[in-house]
């Protein structure tokens, strides 16, 4: 079987997608880091117990894991399409 060559103009779309993925990771990591800094102030203002503060931090953790899981699935799609060429 001979490899077929894709003829056409390459675009910068892949770099735009990569930049958007990078920005999304940046926002998610900033949120994750900031919750640790803000949590003592949130606890004090809303009179939260350690259990309630832990539950709040867990919500952010699960949102972070959900976002990272979806991004890893999304990037695996690029590898599958790249192997076909």
N, C-alpha and C positions, 0 to 999 in steps of 0.2 A: 504494500500500500504506500502510495506516494503522499507526502505531506503537501497539502494545498497551501498556497501562499495567499494571504489576504492583501489585496491591492486596494489602496485607498489612502486618503489623507488622514493622518493622525490628528486628533484634536486634543485640546487641553482639558477636556471634560473630566478625565480621571484625576487631574490635579485639583479641580474644583471639588470633586467628591472627597478626595483625601483631606482637603482643607476643612470641609464641613465636618467630617468625622473627627478630625483633630479638635476643632472648636467644641464639638459636643462632648468629647472626653474632658476637655479643659473645664467646661462649665460643671460637669458632673463631679470632677475632682475638687473643684473649688467649693461646691456645695458640701461635699463630704468633709473637707477640712474645716469649713466655717461652722458646721454644726457643733463640733467639739469646742470651739472657742465661744460660741454663743450660748451653749447649753447651761452653764452656770447662771448667766443673766436671765435666761428664760425660766429656769427653776425658781429663782428668787422672785421674779415678777409675778409668776402664776402660782406660787406656793406649791410646787410639785414635790412629791416624794421621790426617793431614789428609783422606785419601781416605775413611776410615771415617766420620769426622765429617761430611764432605760428603754421604755416602750417607744418614746418619741425618737430616740436615737436609732432604735431598731427599724422604725418606719423608713427613716432616711437610708439605712443600710439596705433594706429590701428594695427600695427604689433604685439605689445604686446598682445592686446586683442585677435587677431587671434590665436596666439600661445597658450594662456591660454584656449581659447575655444576648440581648438583641443585637448589639453591635458586632459581637463575635459571629453570630449567625449571618448577619448582613455581609461581613467581610468574607465569609467562606463562599458566598455566592460568586465573588470576584475570582477566587481561585478556581472554582469549577468551570467558569466560562473561559478563563485563561488557558486551561489545559486542553480545551477543545481546538484551539488554534494551531 
